[in-house]
Amino acid sequence: MGIVSEMRDYWADNKIIDNNKNKSPSFVIASPAEDQRILEARRCTQEGVKAGAKAAAVTAVVSAVPTLAAVRMIPWAKANLNYTAQALIISSASIAAYFITADKTILECARRNADYHRRT
């Protein structure tokens, strides 16, 4: 036990007490428009994941071919790029492609939804 554990216990006990005191029943009902926006946001996220996965797969192949070819043919690469370096080159390109593509897709879908809701 020490000061740290005593403070942790004190804050935990007070947090439980405060949460029980301040609890009020919540009767929030989402509107149909809000439900529709939530569904559209989930759809946009799924579109982004699918597009990112496709881009990552393509980028993995596109970056793996020259990396592996360079390691076999170029003396400097053969001497300096071990298996870990090769994997890092390929995976970093794939990861970057995934996040960039997913981000662009999600933002484009969100803009499209925002324009649609502004018009209606």
Jmol script that loads the backbone (N, CA, C; Angstrom):
load data "model"
ATOM      1  N   MET A   1       0.855  -1.176   0.000  1.00  0.00           N
ATOM      2  CA  MET A   1       0.000   0.000   0.000  1.00  0.00           C
ATOM      3  C   MET A   1       0.889   1.224   0.000  1.00  0.00           C
ATOM      4  N   GLY A   2       0.436   2.234  -0.454  1.00  0.00           N
ATOM      5  CA  GLY A   2       1.187   3.469  -0.463  1.00  0.00           C
ATOM      6  C   GLY A   2       0.245   4.594  -0.807  1.00  0.00           C
ATOM      7  N   ILE A   3       0.821   5.727  -1.017  1.00  0.00           N
ATOM      8  CA  ILE A   3       0.011   6.894  -1.326  1.00  0.00           C
ATOM      9  C   ILE A   3      -0.730   6.704  -2.648  1.00  0.00           C
ATOM     10  N   VAL A   4      -0.058   6.094  -3.619  1.00  0.00           N
ATOM     11  CA  VAL A   4      -0.678   5.917  -4.934  1.00  0.00           C
ATOM     12  C   VAL A   4      -1.907   5.027  -4.842  1.00  0.00           C
ATOM     13  N   SER A   5      -1.789   3.871  -4.184  1.00  0.00           N
ATOM     14  CA  SER A   5      -2.930   2.967  -4.097  1.00  0.00           C
ATOM     15  C   SER A   5      -4.047   3.558  -3.241  1.00  0.00           C
ATOM     16  N   GLU A   6      -3.672   4.315  -2.193  1.00  0.00           N
ATOM     17  CA  GLU A   6      -4.698   4.949  -1.373  1.00  0.00           C
ATOM     18  C   GLU A   6      -5.467   5.994  -2.177  1.00  0.00           C
ATOM     19  N   MET A   7      -4.754   6.777  -2.987  1.00  0.00           N
ATOM     20  CA  MET A   7      -5.424   7.784  -3.821  1.00  0.00           C
ATOM     21  C   MET A   7      -6.325   7.111  -4.853  1.00  0.00           C
ATOM     22  N   ARG A   8      -5.835   6.001  -5.433  1.00  0.00           N
ATOM     23  CA  ARG A   8      -6.637   5.275  -6.412  1.00  0.00           C
ATOM     24  C   ARG A   8      -7.942   4.790  -5.784  1.00  0.00           C
ATOM     25  N   ASP A   9      -7.825   4.211  -4.581  1.00  0.00           N
ATOM     26  CA  ASP A   9      -9.018   3.724  -3.894  1.00  0.00           C
ATOM     27  C   ASP A   9      -9.963   4.872  -3.559  1.00  0.00           C
ATOM     28  N   TYR A  10      -9.399   5.997  -3.123  1.00  0.00           N
ATOM     29  CA  TYR A  10     -10.220   7.161  -2.785  1.00  0.00           C
ATOM     30  C   TYR A  10     -10.996   7.644  -4.001  1.00  0.00           C
ATOM     31  N   TRP A  11     -10.302   7.788  -5.140  1.00  0.00           N
ATOM     32  CA  TRP A  11     -10.975   8.286  -6.345  1.00  0.00           C
ATOM     33  C   TRP A  11     -11.983   7.277  -6.863  1.00  0.00           C
ATOM     34  N   ALA A  12     -11.662   5.997  -6.759  1.00  0.00           N
ATOM     35  CA  ALA A  12     -12.602   4.968  -7.214  1.00  0.00           C
ATOM     36  C   ALA A  12     -13.869   4.988  -6.371  1.00  0.00           C
ATOM     37  N   ASP A  13     -13.710   5.107  -5.044  1.00  0.00           N
ATOM     38  CA  ASP A  13     -14.872   5.141  -4.162  1.00  0.00           C
ATOM     39  C   ASP A  13     -15.718   6.381  -4.437  1.00  0.00           C
ATOM     40  N   ASN A  14     -15.079   7.531  -4.575  1.00  0.00           N
ATOM     41  CA  ASN A  14     -15.833   8.762  -4.831  1.00  0.00           C
ATOM     42  C   ASN A  14     -16.506   8.744  -6.203  1.00  0.00           C
ATOM     43  N   LYS A  15     -15.860   8.134  -7.170  1.00  0.00           N
ATOM     44  CA  LYS A  15     -16.448   8.058  -8.503  1.00  0.00           C
ATOM     45  C   LYS A  15     -17.728   7.214  -8.479  1.00  0.00           C
ATOM     46  N   ILE A  16     -17.678   6.106  -7.748  1.00  0.00           N
ATOM     47  CA  ILE A  16     -18.858   5.245  -7.636  1.00  0.00           C
ATOM     48  C   ILE A  16     -19.985   5.998  -6.937  1.00  0.00           C
ATOM     49  N   ILE A  17     -19.654   6.707  -5.874  1.00  0.00           N
ATOM     50  CA  ILE A  17     -20.673   7.449  -5.140  1.00  0.00           C
ATOM     51  C   ILE A  17     -21.255   8.545  -6.019  1.00  0.00           C
ATOM     52  N   ASP A  18     -20.388   9.310  -6.705  1.00  0.00           N
ATOM     53  CA  ASP A  18     -20.870  10.387  -7.561  1.00  0.00           C
ATOM     54  C   ASP A  18     -21.719   9.853  -8.702  1.00  0.00           C
ATOM     55  N   ASN A  19     -21.309   8.745  -9.287  1.00  0.00           N
ATOM     56  CA  ASN A  19     -22.088   8.179 -10.386  1.00  0.00           C
ATOM     57  C   ASN A  19     -23.464   7.732  -9.909  1.00  0.00           C
ATOM     58  N   ASN A  20     -23.549   7.174  -8.712  1.00  0.00           N
ATOM     59  CA  ASN A  20     -24.838   6.741  -8.203  1.00  0.00           C
ATOM     60  C   ASN A  20     -25.718   7.932  -7.844  1.00  0.00           C
ATOM     61  N   LYS A  21     -25.127   9.018  -7.329  1.00  0.00           N
ATOM     62  CA  LYS A  21     -25.907  10.201  -6.973  1.00  0.00           C
ATOM     63  C   LYS A  21     -26.464  10.876  -8.214  1.00  0.00           C
ATOM     64  N   ASN A  22     -25.637  10.999  -9.202  1.00  0.00           N
ATOM     65  CA  ASN A  22     -26.007  11.773 -10.382  1.00  0.00           C
ATOM     66  C   ASN A  22     -26.716  10.957 -11.452  1.00  0.00           C
ATOM     67  N   LYS A  23     -27.029   9.719 -11.143  1.00  0.00           N
ATOM     68  CA  LYS A  23     -27.700   8.908 -12.152  1.00  0.00           C
ATOM     69  C   LYS A  23     -29.137   9.379 -12.303  1.00  0.00           C
ATOM     70  N   SER A  24     -29.484   9.639 -13.535  1.00  0.00           N
ATOM     71  CA  SER A  24     -30.870   9.976 -13.829  1.00  0.00           C
ATOM     72  C   SER A  24     -31.310   9.098 -14.981  1.00  0.00           C
ATOM     73  N   PRO A  25     -32.549   8.712 -14.981  1.00  0.00           N
ATOM     74  CA  PRO A  25     -32.996   7.842 -16.062  1.00  0.00           C
ATOM     75  C   PRO A  25     -32.894   8.569 -17.398  1.00  0.00           C
ATOM     76  N   SER A  26     -32.421   7.867 -18.369  1.00  0.00           N
ATOM     77  CA  SER A  26     -32.227   8.442 -19.690  1.00  0.00           C
ATOM     78  C   SER A  26     -33.272   7.865 -20.628  1.00  0.00           C
ATOM     79  N   PHE A  27     -34.095   8.740 -21.183  1.00  0.00           N
ATOM     80  CA  PHE A  27     -35.133   8.306 -22.099  1.00  0.00           C
ATOM     81  C   PHE A  27     -34.932   8.967 -23.447  1.00  0.00           C
ATOM     82  N   VAL A  28     -33.719   8.869 -23.974  1.00  0.00           N
ATOM     83  CA  VAL A  28     -33.410   9.472 -25.264  1.00  0.00           C
ATOM     84  C   VAL A  28     -33.805   8.498 -26.357  1.00  0.00           C
ATOM     85  N   ILE A  29     -34.605   8.985 -27.263  1.00  0.00           N
ATOM     86  CA  ILE A  29     -35.040   8.164 -28.393  1.00  0.00           C
ATOM     87  C   ILE A  29     -34.522   8.831 -29.656  1.00  0.00           C
ATOM     88  N   ALA A  30     -33.778   8.070 -30.422  1.00  0.00           N
ATOM     89  CA  ALA A  30     -33.196   8.619 -31.645  1.00  0.00           C
ATOM     90  C   ALA A  30     -34.288   8.799 -32.692  1.00  0.00           C
ATOM     91  N   SER A  31     -34.155   9.859 -33.457  1.00  0.00           N
ATOM     92  CA  SER A  31     -35.108  10.110 -34.522  1.00  0.00           C
ATOM     93  C   SER A  31     -34.771   9.240 -35.725  1.00  0.00           C
ATOM     94  N   PRO A  32     -35.733   9.021 -36.618  1.00  0.00           N
ATOM     95  CA  PRO A  32     -35.446   8.237 -37.820  1.00  0.00           C
ATOM     96  C   PRO A  32     -34.333   8.864 -38.662  1.00  0.00           C
ATOM     97  N   ALA A  33     -34.268  10.192 -38.708  1.00  0.00           N
ATOM     98  CA  ALA A  33     -33.214  10.846 -39.475  1.00  0.00           C
ATOM     99  C   ALA A  33     -31.850  10.536 -38.856  1.00  0.00           C
ATOM    100  N   GLU A  34     -31.794  10.512 -37.533  1.00  0.00           N
ATOM    101  CA  GLU A  34     -30.534  10.197 -36.854  1.00  0.00           C
ATOM    102  C   GLU A  34     -30.134   8.747 -37.112  1.00  0.00           C
ATOM    103  N   ASP A  35     -31.102   7.848 -37.084  1.00  0.00           N
ATOM    104  CA  ASP A  35     -30.811   6.450 -37.393  1.00  0.00           C
ATOM    105  C   ASP A  35     -30.279   6.312 -38.812  1.00  0.00           C
ATOM    106  N   GLN A  36     -30.870   7.058 -39.742  1.00  0.00           N
ATOM    107  CA  GLN A  36     -30.422   7.009 -41.129  1.00  0.00           C
ATOM    108  C   GLN A  36     -28.981   7.508 -41.255  1.00  0.00           C
ATOM    109  N   ARG A  37     -28.647   8.564 -40.537  1.00  0.00           N
ATOM    110  CA  ARG A  37     -27.270   9.093 -40.589  1.00  0.00           C
ATOM    111  C   ARG A  37     -26.280   8.098 -40.004  1.00  0.00           C
ATOM    112  N   ILE A  38     -26.675   7.423 -38.946  1.00  0.00           N
ATOM    113  CA  ILE A  38     -25.797   6.417 -38.347  1.00  0.00           C
ATOM    114  C   ILE A  38     -25.559   5.273 -39.324  1.00  0.00           C
ATOM    115  N   LEU A  39     -26.615   4.834 -39.995  1.00  0.00           N
ATOM    116  CA  LEU A  39     -26.466   3.770 -40.982  1.00  0.00           C
ATOM    117  C   LEU A  39     -25.581   4.203 -42.149  1.00  0.00           C
ATOM    118  N   GLU A  40     -25.738   5.448 -42.580  1.00  0.00           N
ATOM    119  CA  GLU A  40     -24.904   5.956 -43.671  1.00  0.00           C
ATOM    120  C   GLU A  40     -23.445   6.057 -43.235  1.00  0.00           C
ATOM    121  N   ALA A  41     -23.205   6.442 -41.997  1.00  0.00           N
ATOM    122  CA  ALA A  41     -21.832   6.521 -41.493  1.00  0.00           C
ATOM    123  C   ALA A  41     -21.195   5.137 -41.442  1.00  0.00           C
ATOM    124  N   ARG A  42     -21.958   4.158 -41.018  1.00  0.00           N
ATOM    125  CA  ARG A  42     -21.435   2.783 -40.996  1.00  0.00           C
ATOM    126  C   ARG A  42     -21.162   2.285 -42.408  1.00  0.00           C
ATOM    127  N   ARG A  43     -22.047   2.629 -43.335  1.00  0.00           N
ATOM    128  CA  ARG A  43     -21.846   2.213 -44.727  1.00  0.00           C
ATOM    129  C   ARG A  43     -20.592   2.867 -45.294  1.00  0.00           C
ATOM    130  N   CYS A  44     -20.389   4.148 -44.971  1.00  0.00           N
ATOM    131  CA  CYS A  44     -19.183   4.848 -45.430  1.00  0.00           C
ATOM    132  C   CYS A  44     -17.931   4.193 -44.867  1.00  0.00           C
ATOM    133  N   THR A  45     -17.985   3.800 -43.611  1.00  0.00           N
ATOM    134  CA  THR A  45     -16.833   3.156 -42.998  1.00  0.00           C
ATOM    135  C   THR A  45     -16.538   1.824 -43.674  1.00  0.00           C
ATOM    136  N   GLN A  46     -17.596   1.065 -43.952  1.00  0.00           N
ATOM    137  CA  GLN A  46     -17.402  -0.217 -44.632  1.00  0.00           C
ATOM    138  C   GLN A  46     -16.840  -0.029 -46.036  1.00  0.00           C
ATOM    139  N   GLU A  47     -17.313   0.984 -46.742  1.00  0.00           N
ATOM    140  CA  GLU A  47     -16.767   1.284 -48.072  1.00  0.00           C
ATOM    141  C   GLU A  47     -15.285   1.606 -47.967  1.00  0.00           C
ATOM    142  N   GLY A  48     -14.917   2.395 -46.965  1.00  0.00           N
ATOM    143  CA  GLY A  48     -13.516   2.756 -46.771  1.00  0.00           C
ATOM    144  C   GLY A  48     -12.649   1.556 -46.464  1.00  0.00           C
ATOM    145  N   VAL A  49     -13.155   0.653 -45.643  1.00  0.00           N
ATOM    146  CA  VAL A  49     -12.396  -0.555 -45.303  1.00  0.00           C
ATOM    147  C   VAL A  49     -12.187  -1.416 -46.540  1.00  0.00           C
ATOM    148  N   LYS A  50     -13.242  -1.597 -47.330  1.00  0.00           N
ATOM    149  CA  LYS A  50     -13.121  -2.419 -48.535  1.00  0.00           C
ATOM    150  C   LYS A  50     -12.151  -1.801 -49.532  1.00  0.00           C
ATOM    151  N   ALA A  51     -12.274  -0.502 -49.763  1.00  0.00           N
ATOM    152  CA  ALA A  51     -11.387   0.164 -50.713  1.00  0.00           C
ATOM    153  C   ALA A  51      -9.945   0.145 -50.206  1.00  0.00           C
ATOM    154  N   GLY A  52      -9.754   0.343 -48.921  1.00  0.00           N
ATOM    155  CA  GLY A  52      -8.410   0.302 -48.346  1.00  0.00           C
ATOM    156  C   GLY A  52      -7.782  -1.072 -48.450  1.00  0.00           C
ATOM    157  N   ALA A  53      -8.575  -2.117 -48.213  1.00  0.00           N
ATOM    158  CA  ALA A  53      -8.046  -3.478 -48.311  1.00  0.00           C
ATOM    159  C   ALA A  53      -7.639  -3.806 -49.746  1.00  0.00           C
ATOM    160  N   LYS A  54      -8.452  -3.370 -50.700  1.00  0.00           N
ATOM    161  CA  LYS A  54      -8.099  -3.602 -52.106  1.00  0.00           C
ATOM    162  C   LYS A  54      -6.816  -2.868 -52.470  1.00  0.00           C
ATOM    163  N   ALA A  55      -6.709  -1.623 -52.050  1.00  0.00           N
ATOM    164  CA  ALA A  55      -5.510  -0.830 -52.348  1.00  0.00           C
ATOM    165  C   ALA A  55      -4.278  -1.435 -51.673  1.00  0.00           C
ATOM    166  N   ALA A  56      -4.429  -1.926 -50.449  1.00  0.00           N
ATOM    167  CA  ALA A  56      -3.299  -2.527 -49.738  1.00  0.00           C
ATOM    168  C   ALA A  56      -2.834  -3.802 -50.432  1.00  0.00           C
ATOM    169  N   ALA A  57      -3.778  -4.602 -50.903  1.00  0.00           N
ATOM    170  CA  ALA A  57      -3.408  -5.841 -51.595  1.00  0.00           C
ATOM    171  C   ALA A  57      -2.654  -5.537 -52.889  1.00  0.00           C
ATOM    172  N   VAL A  58      -3.161  -4.590 -53.654  1.00  0.00           N
ATOM    173  CA  VAL A  58      -2.500  -4.223 -54.903  1.00  0.00           C
ATOM    174  C   VAL A  58      -1.115  -3.650 -54.624  1.00  0.00           C
ATOM    175  N   THR A  59      -1.021  -2.786 -53.633  1.00  0.00           N
ATOM    176  CA  THR A  59       0.249  -2.163 -53.301  1.00  0.00           C
ATOM    177  C   THR A  59       1.255  -3.185 -52.783  1.00  0.00           C
ATOM    178  N   ALA A  60       0.801  -4.198 -52.061  1.00  0.00           N
ATOM    179  CA  ALA A  60       1.709  -5.236 -51.573  1.00  0.00           C
ATOM    180  C   ALA A  60       2.361  -5.956 -52.744  1.00  0.00           C
ATOM    181  N   VAL A  61       1.556  -6.301 -53.750  1.00  0.00           N
ATOM    182  CA  VAL A  61       2.107  -6.987 -54.919  1.00  0.00           C
ATOM    183  C   VAL A  61       3.020  -6.055 -55.702  1.00  0.00           C
ATOM    184  N   VAL A  62       2.563  -4.829 -55.900  1.00  0.00           N
ATOM    185  CA  VAL A  62       3.329  -3.875 -56.700  1.00  0.00           C
ATOM    186  C   VAL A  62       4.659  -3.522 -56.027  1.00  0.00           C
ATOM    187  N   SER A  63       4.699  -3.471 -54.713  1.00  0.00           N
ATOM    188  CA  SER A  63       5.961  -3.150 -54.034  1.00  0.00           C
ATOM    189  C   SER A  63       6.803  -4.396 -53.787  1.00  0.00           C
ATOM    190  N   ALA A  64       6.197  -5.562 -53.707  1.00  0.00           N
ATOM    191  CA  ALA A  64       6.960  -6.789 -53.460  1.00  0.00           C
ATOM    192  C   ALA A  64       7.795  -7.194 -54.676  1.00  0.00           C
ATOM    193  N   VAL A  65       7.247  -7.063 -55.856  1.00  0.00           N
ATOM    194  CA  VAL A  65       7.952  -7.503 -57.063  1.00  0.00           C
ATOM    195  C   VAL A  65       9.282  -6.760 -57.235  1.00  0.00           C
ATOM    196  N   PRO A  66       9.312  -5.421 -57.249  1.00  0.00           N
ATOM    197  CA  PRO A  66      10.612  -4.765 -57.420  1.00  0.00           C
ATOM    198  C   PRO A  66      11.543  -4.936 -56.218  1.00  0.00           C
ATOM    199  N   THR A  67      10.976  -5.033 -55.016  1.00  0.00           N
ATOM    200  CA  THR A  67      11.823  -5.211 -53.839  1.00  0.00           C
ATOM    201  C   THR A  67      12.540  -6.554 -53.894  1.00  0.00           C
ATOM    202  N   LEU A  68      11.810  -7.600 -54.169  1.00  0.00           N
ATOM    203  CA  LEU A  68      12.418  -8.930 -54.227  1.00  0.00           C
ATOM    204  C   LEU A  68      13.347  -9.063 -55.429  1.00  0.00           C
ATOM    205  N   ALA A  69      12.981  -8.431 -56.547  1.00  0.00           N
ATOM    206  CA  ALA A  69      13.858  -8.461 -57.717  1.00  0.00           C
ATOM    207  C   ALA A  69      15.152  -7.707 -57.435  1.00  0.00           C
ATOM    208  N   ALA A  70      15.067  -6.588 -56.761  1.00  0.00           N
ATOM    209  CA  ALA A  70      16.259  -5.795 -56.451  1.00  0.00           C
ATOM    210  C   ALA A  70      17.199  -6.563 -55.528  1.00  0.00           C
ATOM    211  N   VAL A  71      16.634  -7.279 -54.565  1.00  0.00           N
ATOM    212  CA  VAL A  71      17.471  -8.037 -53.629  1.00  0.00           C
ATOM    213  C   VAL A  71      18.223  -9.147 -54.349  1.00  0.00           C
ATOM    214  N   ARG A  72      17.661  -9.665 -55.413  1.00  0.00           N
ATOM    215  CA  ARG A  72      18.341 -10.742 -56.147  1.00  0.00           C
ATOM    216  C   ARG A  72      19.344 -10.222 -57.164  1.00  0.00           C
ATOM    217  N   MET A  73      19.121  -9.011 -57.698  1.00  0.00           N
ATOM    218  CA  MET A  73      19.950  -8.545 -58.813  1.00  0.00           C
ATOM    219  C   MET A  73      20.938  -7.434 -58.460  1.00  0.00           C
ATOM    220  N   ILE A  74      20.598  -6.575 -57.537  1.00  0.00           N
ATOM    221  CA  ILE A  74      21.445  -5.421 -57.233  1.00  0.00           C
ATOM    222  C   ILE A  74      22.358  -5.798 -56.060  1.00  0.00           C
ATOM    223  N   PRO A  75      23.676  -5.685 -56.244  1.00  0.00           N
ATOM    224  CA  PRO A  75      24.606  -6.102 -55.186  1.00  0.00           C
ATOM    225  C   PRO A  75      24.412  -5.348 -53.867  1.00  0.00           C
ATOM    226  N   TRP A  76      24.170  -4.033 -53.920  1.00  0.00           N
ATOM    227  CA  TRP A  76      23.980  -3.283 -52.682  1.00  0.00           C
ATOM    228  C   TRP A  76      22.764  -3.792 -51.915  1.00  0.00           C
ATOM    229  N   ALA A  77      21.669  -3.996 -52.625  1.00  0.00           N
ATOM    230  CA  ALA A  77      20.450  -4.478 -51.977  1.00  0.00           C
ATOM    231  C   ALA A  77      20.643  -5.883 -51.433  1.00  0.00           C
ATOM    232  N   LYS A  78      21.362  -6.707 -52.167  1.00  0.00           N
ATOM    233  CA  LYS A  78      21.617  -8.076 -51.710  1.00  0.00           C
ATOM    234  C   LYS A  78      22.419  -8.069 -50.410  1.00  0.00           C
ATOM    235  N   ALA A  79      23.351  -7.138 -50.306  1.00  0.00           N
ATOM    236  CA  ALA A  79      24.208  -7.087 -49.120  1.00  0.00           C
ATOM    237  C   ALA A  79      23.529  -6.411 -47.934  1.00  0.00           C
ATOM    238  N   ASN A  80      22.628  -5.461 -48.186  1.00  0.00           N
ATOM    239  CA  ASN A  80      22.119  -4.627 -47.092  1.00  0.00           C
ATOM    240  C   ASN A  80      20.654  -4.847 -46.719  1.00  0.00           C
ATOM    241  N   LEU A  81      19.864  -5.444 -47.560  1.00  0.00           N
ATOM    242  CA  LEU A  81      18.439  -5.621 -47.253  1.00  0.00           C
ATOM    243  C   LEU A  81      18.168  -7.059 -46.835  1.00  0.00           C
ATOM    244  N   ASN A  82      18.092  -7.281 -45.530  1.00  0.00           N
ATOM    245  CA  ASN A  82      17.760  -8.625 -45.054  1.00  0.00           C
ATOM    246  C   ASN A  82      16.245  -8.841 -45.139  1.00  0.00           C
ATOM    247  N   TYR A  83      15.776  -9.984 -44.652  1.00  0.00           N
ATOM    248  CA  TYR A  83      14.351 -10.317 -44.754  1.00  0.00           C
ATOM    249  C   TYR A  83      13.473  -9.302 -44.032  1.00  0.00           C
ATOM    250  N   THR A  84      13.957  -8.826 -42.893  1.00  0.00           N
ATOM    251  CA  THR A  84      13.188  -7.847 -42.131  1.00  0.00           C
ATOM    252  C   THR A  84      13.039  -6.544 -42.904  1.00  0.00           C
ATOM    253  N   ALA A  85      14.102  -6.086 -43.512  1.00  0.00           N
ATOM    254  CA  ALA A  85      14.037  -4.853 -44.302  1.00  0.00           C
ATOM    255  C   ALA A  85      13.085  -5.004 -45.480  1.00  0.00           C
ATOM    256  N   GLN A  86      13.141  -6.144 -46.134  1.00  0.00           N
ATOM    257  CA  GLN A  86      12.231  -6.383 -47.258  1.00  0.00           C
ATOM    258  C   GLN A  86      10.775  -6.360 -46.794  1.00  0.00           C
ATOM    259  N   ALA A  87      10.520  -7.019 -45.672  1.00  0.00           N
ATOM    260  CA  ALA A  87       9.148  -7.044 -45.147  1.00  0.00           C
ATOM    261  C   ALA A  87       8.692  -5.650 -44.749  1.00  0.00           C
ATOM    262  N   LEU A  88       9.593  -4.864 -44.168  1.00  0.00           N
ATOM    263  CA  LEU A  88       9.220  -3.507 -43.772  1.00  0.00           C
ATOM    264  C   LEU A  88       8.909  -2.633 -44.981  1.00  0.00           C
ATOM    265  N   ILE A  89       9.677  -2.775 -46.045  1.00  0.00           N
ATOM    266  CA  ILE A  89       9.414  -1.994 -47.258  1.00  0.00           C
ATOM    267  C   ILE A  89       8.041  -2.329 -47.813  1.00  0.00           C
ATOM    268  N   ILE A  90       7.754  -3.604 -47.926  1.00  0.00           N
ATOM    269  CA  ILE A  90       6.483  -4.041 -48.512  1.00  0.00           C
ATOM    270  C   ILE A  90       5.311  -3.670 -47.605  1.00  0.00           C
ATOM    271  N   SER A  91       5.438  -3.941 -46.310  1.00  0.00           N
ATOM    272  CA  SER A  91       4.310  -3.683 -45.412  1.00  0.00           C
ATOM    273  C   SER A  91       4.071  -2.193 -45.199  1.00  0.00           C
ATOM    274  N   SER A  92       5.123  -1.389 -45.168  1.00  0.00           N
ATOM    275  CA  SER A  92       4.893   0.051 -44.978  1.00  0.00           C
ATOM    276  C   SER A  92       4.170   0.652 -46.174  1.00  0.00           C
ATOM    277  N   ALA A  93       4.505   0.193 -47.358  1.00  0.00           N
ATOM    278  CA  ALA A  93       3.788   0.676 -48.538  1.00  0.00           C
ATOM    279  C   ALA A  93       2.319   0.246 -48.485  1.00  0.00           C
ATOM    280  N   SER A  94       2.077  -0.984 -48.083  1.00  0.00           N
ATOM    281  CA  SER A  94       0.703  -1.492 -48.005  1.00  0.00           C
ATOM    282  C   SER A  94      -0.117  -0.754 -46.947  1.00  0.00           C
ATOM    283  N   ILE A  95       0.495  -0.523 -45.802  1.00  0.00           N
ATOM    284  CA  ILE A  95      -0.204   0.176 -44.720  1.00  0.00           C
ATOM    285  C   ILE A  95      -0.541   1.605 -45.129  1.00  0.00           C
ATOM    286  N   ALA A  96       0.415   2.265 -45.749  1.00  0.00           N
ATOM    287  CA  ALA A  96       0.162   3.636 -46.201  1.00  0.00           C
ATOM    288  C   ALA A  96      -0.966   3.669 -47.226  1.00  0.00           C
ATOM    289  N   ALA A  97      -0.942   2.744 -48.163  1.00  0.00           N
ATOM    290  CA  ALA A  97      -1.998   2.696 -49.179  1.00  0.00           C
ATOM    291  C   ALA A  97      -3.358   2.444 -48.535  1.00  0.00           C
ATOM    292  N   TYR A  98      -3.406   1.546 -47.556  1.00  0.00           N
ATOM    293  CA  TYR A  98      -4.672   1.252 -46.881  1.00  0.00           C
ATOM    294  C   TYR A  98      -5.250   2.505 -46.237  1.00  0.00           C
ATOM    295  N   PHE A  99      -4.447   3.172 -45.404  1.00  0.00           N
ATOM    296  CA  PHE A  99      -4.974   4.311 -44.663  1.00  0.00           C
ATOM    297  C   PHE A  99      -5.303   5.500 -45.559  1.00  0.00           C
ATOM    298  N   ILE A 100      -4.488   5.749 -46.554  1.00  0.00           N
ATOM    299  CA  ILE A 100      -4.767   6.863 -47.458  1.00  0.00           C
ATOM    300  C   ILE A 100      -6.051   6.615 -48.232  1.00  0.00           C
ATOM    301  N   THR A 101      -6.188   5.410 -48.772  1.00  0.00           N
ATOM    302  CA  THR A 101      -7.381   5.092 -49.556  1.00  0.00           C
ATOM    303  C   THR A 101      -8.630   5.058 -48.685  1.00  0.00           C
ATOM    304  N   ALA A 102      -8.542   4.448 -47.520  1.00  0.00           N
ATOM    305  CA  ALA A 102      -9.705   4.389 -46.633  1.00  0.00           C
ATOM    306  C   ALA A 102     -10.135   5.793 -46.224  1.00  0.00           C
ATOM    307  N   ASP A 103      -9.172   6.644 -45.890  1.00  0.00           N
ATOM    308  CA  ASP A 103      -9.479   8.013 -45.485  1.00  0.00           C
ATOM    309  C   ASP A 103     -10.149   8.776 -46.618  1.00  0.00           C
ATOM    310  N   LYS A 104      -9.590   8.683 -47.804  1.00  0.00           N
ATOM    311  CA  LYS A 104     -10.181   9.391 -48.943  1.00  0.00           C
ATOM    312  C   LYS A 104     -11.591   8.887 -49.241  1.00  0.00           C
ATOM    313  N   THR A 105     -11.786   7.589 -49.160  1.00  0.00           N
ATOM    314  CA  THR A 105     -13.099   7.013 -49.452  1.00  0.00           C
ATOM    315  C   THR A 105     -14.131   7.446 -48.415  1.00  0.00           C
ATOM    316  N   ILE A 106     -13.760   7.409 -47.157  1.00  0.00           N
ATOM    317  CA  ILE A 106     -14.694   7.796 -46.098  1.00  0.00           C
ATOM    318  C   ILE A 106     -15.050   9.277 -46.213  1.00  0.00           C
ATOM    319  N   LEU A 107     -14.052  10.113 -46.462  1.00  0.00           N
ATOM    320  CA  LEU A 107     -14.327  11.548 -46.591  1.00  0.00           C
ATOM    321  C   LEU A 107     -15.203  11.849 -47.802  1.00  0.00           C
ATOM    322  N   GLU A 108     -14.940  11.167 -48.904  1.00  0.00           N
ATOM    323  CA  GLU A 108     -15.751  11.379 -50.111  1.00  0.00           C
ATOM    324  C   GLU A 108     -17.192  10.948 -49.864  1.00  0.00           C
ATOM    325  N   CYS A 109     -17.369   9.832 -49.194  1.00  0.00           N
ATOM    326  CA  CYS A 109     -18.722   9.357 -48.886  1.00  0.00           C
ATOM    327  C   CYS A 109     -19.415  10.310 -47.911  1.00  0.00           C
ATOM    328  N   ALA A 110     -18.688  10.820 -46.940  1.00  0.00           N
ATOM    329  CA  ALA A 110     -19.273  11.763 -45.982  1.00  0.00           C
ATOM    330  C   ALA A 110     -19.681  13.063 -46.676  1.00  0.00           C
ATOM    331  N   ARG A 111     -18.847  13.534 -47.599  1.00  0.00           N
ATOM    332  CA  ARG A 111     -19.217  14.739 -48.364  1.00  0.00           C
ATOM    333  C   ARG A 111     -20.471  14.502 -49.186  1.00  0.00           C
ATOM    334  N   ARG A 112     -20.526  13.344 -49.806  1.00  0.00           N
ATOM    335  CA  ARG A 112     -21.698  12.991 -50.619  1.00  0.00           C
ATOM    336  C   ARG A 112     -22.954  12.975 -49.751  1.00  0.00           C
ATOM    337  N   ASN A 113     -22.864  12.390 -48.553  1.00  0.00           N
ATOM    338  CA  ASN A 113     -24.016  12.345 -47.646  1.00  0.00           C
ATOM    339  C   ASN A 113     -24.373  13.740 -47.141  1.00  0.00           C
ATOM    340  N   ALA A 114     -23.377  14.561 -46.863  1.00  0.00           N
ATOM    341  CA  ALA A 114     -23.642  15.916 -46.377  1.00  0.00           C
ATOM    342  C   ALA A 114     -24.339  16.743 -47.461  1.00  0.00           C
ATOM    343  N   ASP A 115     -23.895  16.596 -48.703  1.00  0.00           N
ATOM    344  CA  ASP A 115     -24.545  17.307 -49.801  1.00  0.00           C
ATOM    345  C   ASP A 115     -25.986  16.838 -49.976  1.00  0.00           C
ATOM    346  N   TYR A 116     -26.212  15.546 -49.838  1.00  0.00           N
ATOM    347  CA  TYR A 116     -27.556  15.000 -49.969  1.00  0.00           C
ATOM    348  C   TYR A 116     -28.465  15.556 -48.869  1.00  0.00           C
ATOM    349  N   HIS A 117     -27.956  15.615 -47.632  1.00  0.00           N
ATOM    350  CA  HIS A 117     -28.783  16.106 -46.527  1.00  0.00           C
ATOM    351  C   HIS A 117     -29.003  17.620 -46.609  1.00  0.00           C
ATOM    352  N   ARG A 118     -28.060  18.330 -47.209  1.00  0.00           N
ATOM    353  CA  ARG A 118     -28.249  19.769 -47.376  1.00  0.00           C
ATOM    354  C   ARG A 118     -29.355  20.057 -48.393  1.00  0.00           C
ATOM    355  N   ARG A 119     -29.418  19.235 -49.423  1.00  0.00           N
ATOM    356  CA  ARG A 119     -30.422  19.448 -50.480  1.00  0.00           C
ATOM    357  C   ARG A 119     -31.815  19.076 -50.030  1.00  0.00           C
ATOM    358  N   THR A 120     -31.912  18.120 -49.113  1.00  0.00           N
ATOM    359  CA  THR A 120     -33.263  17.675 -48.700  1.00  0.00           C
ATOM    360  C   THR A 120     -33.786  18.484 -47.541  1.00  0.00           C
TER     361      THR A 120
END
end "model"
wireframe off; spacefill off
backbone 0.3
color backbone group
